[in-house]
Amino acid sequence: MALPWHKREFRSWRLALANNALNSEQLGTLREMTEAGQADSLEAAADLLDWQDNVVDPDEHMYGF
């Protein structure tokens, strides 16, 4: 999830994955999600992160609302 003070490098995890635009740390995040059973594939993990970025309000998430 992008924090308000962080500049986003891309608009979509899924598109960045498809375009090989993710760095090793970002790919590691997707791999960790699949290994932890949160997603069935890297693509599914990217979709989940895209969904979280669009649905979860960063301020509410930060303060636990």
Residue pairs with C-beta under 8 A, 6 or more apart in sequence:
1 49
1 52
1 53
1 56
1 58
1 61
2 8
2 53
2 58
3 58
3 62
4 58
4 59
9 16
9 21
10 16
10 21
12 46
12 50
13 22
13 26
13 30
13 45
13 46
13 47
13 49
13 50
13 53
14 43
14 46
14 47
14 50
15 21
16 22
16 26
16 46
17 27
17 30
17 42
17 43
17 46
22 30
27 42
29 45
29 49
30 39
30 42
30 45
30 46
30 49
31 42
33 39
33 45
33 48
33 49
34 40
34 41
34 42
34 44
34 45
38 45
38 48
39 45
39 47
39 48
57 65
